[in-house]
Amino acid sequence: MQLRAANEDDLPELAVMNKQLIEDEGSSNPMGLEDLQRRMRDFLNDSWQADLILNGSDLVGYALYQFREDPFRPNLRHVYLRQYFIKREHRLKGYGLAGIELLKEKRFKGAESIGIDVLDSNLRGRRFWAKAGFEPYSIHMRMETT
């Protein structure tokens, strides 16, 4: 497996995978493909990085992440992994965990920690992240008022 930095030409495929990620995690995000493509372009033009996860020439998934300073320990680097997606046809084959290890080895070297957000209702996602070695750190709560 290998990583390739995503670029402008990858935006349509990234938007499709992001839409599937939204569906699979049960997010309430209503964005369509055009909006997701525009948002991904904005991410890549800002301080975010995206990598395609490849098995040979086969696109397996992607990761969108940002390096941040730890607010309590400014001398340490932290990675916020905002989006991580393995295509449906490639799941349960070990690519998800292998992709995380590849990111840690190739992209996240020197980072003290990796943070993620997982929807509480996304049990499958929560199981995956626990298997990858992530542990709960905080709980973000929300109340719908309309």
C-alpha positions in Angstrom: 0.0 0.0 0.0 1.0 3.6 -0.6 -0.1 7.1 -0.1 -0.3 9.8 -2.7 -0.9 13.5 -1.9 -4.3 14.5 -3.3 -4.4 17.4 -5.8 -7.0 19.4 -7.7 -7.6 16.6 -10.2 -8.7 14.3 -7.4 -11.5 16.6 -6.1 -14.4 14.8 -7.9 -13.4 11.4 -6.5 -12.7 12.9 -3.0 -16.2 14.4 -3.1 -17.8 11.1 -3.9 -15.9 9.3 -1.2 -16.7 12.1 1.3 -20.4 11.7 0.4 -20.2 8.0 1.1 -18.4 8.7 4.4 -21.3 11.0 5.4 -23.8 8.4 4.5 -22.0 5.6 6.2 -21.4 7.4 9.5 -25.0 8.6 9.7 -24.1 12.3 9.6 -26.7 15.0 9.3 -24.5 16.9 6.8 -26.8 17.7 3.8 -24.1 18.7 1.4 -24.2 17.5 -2.2 -21.3 16.5 -4.4 -20.7 20.1 -5.7 -20.6 21.5 -2.2 -18.3 18.7 -1.0 -16.0 19.2 -3.9 -15.9 23.0 -3.2 -15.3 22.4 0.5 -12.5 19.9 -0.2 -10.8 22.5 -2.5 -11.0 25.0 0.4 -9.4 22.5 2.7 -6.6 21.8 0.3 -6.0 25.5 -0.2 -5.9 26.1 3.5 -3.7 24.2 6.0 -5.2 20.8 5.4 -3.6 17.8 3.7 -5.3 14.9 1.9 -3.8 11.6 0.9 -5.2 9.0 -1.4 -4.7 5.5 0.0 -3.7 3.1 -2.8 -3.1 -0.6 -3.2 -1.1 -0.7 -6.4 -3.0 1.5 -8.8 -6.4 0.7 -7.0 -7.8 3.6 -5.0 -8.8 2.2 -1.6 -9.7 5.4 0.3 -8.4 8.7 1.6 -7.5 10.7 4.7 -7.9 14.4 5.3 -5.8 15.8 8.2 -4.2 18.9 9.7 -1.2 19.4 11.9 -1.9 21.5 15.0 0.0 22.7 18.1 -1.1 21.0 21.3 -2.8 23.9 23.2 -1.4 22.7 26.5 2.0 21.7 25.3 2.9 24.1 22.5 6.2 22.4 21.7 4.3 19.2 20.7 2.6 18.5 17.4 -0.8 17.0 17.1 -2.6 15.7 14.1 -6.3 16.1 13.7 -7.6 13.4 11.3 -10.9 15.0 10.1 -11.9 12.4 7.5 -10.7 8.8 7.0 -12.5 6.6 4.5 -12.1 3.2 3.0 -14.2 2.5 0.0 -17.0 0.0 0.7 -15.7 -2.6 -1.6 -12.4 -2.6 0.2 -13.6 -2.9 3.7 -13.0 -5.9 6.0 -9.7 -6.7 4.1 -7.3 -5.0 6.5 -6.9 -1.8 4.4 -8.3 0.4 7.1 -5.8 -0.5 9.8 -3.0 -0.7 7.3 -3.8 2.8 6.1 -3.7 4.2 9.6 -0.3 2.5 10.1 0.9 3.9 6.8 -0.2 7.4 7.8 1.6 7.1 11.1 4.8 5.9 9.5 4.9 8.2 6.5 2.9 11.4 7.3 2.4 11.7 11.1 6.0 11.1 12.2 6.9 13.5 15.0 3.3 13.9 16.1 2.7 13.4 19.7 -1.0 12.5 19.2 -3.7 11.9 16.7 -7.2 13.1 17.3 -10.4 12.1 15.6 -14.2 12.7 16.0 -16.6 9.9 15.8 -20.4 10.2 15.9 -21.7 8.5 19.0 -24.4 6.7 16.9 -21.7 5.3 14.5 -21.1 2.0 16.3 -19.2 0.5 13.4 -16.9 3.5 13.3 -16.3 3.5 17.0 -15.4 -0.2 16.9 -12.9 0.4 14.0 -11.2 3.3 15.8 -10.9 1.3 19.1 -9.4 -1.6 17.1 -6.9 0.9 15.6 -5.8 1.9 19.1 -7.9 5.1 19.7 -9.5 5.7 23.1 -12.3 8.1 24.1 -10.9 11.4 25.3 -13.9 13.7 25.6 -17.6 13.8 24.8 -19.0 16.6 22.6 -22.8 16.9 23.4 -25.4 18.8 21.4 -29.1 19.7 21.8 -31.3 20.2 18.8 -33.6 23.2 19.5 -35.7 23.3 16.3 
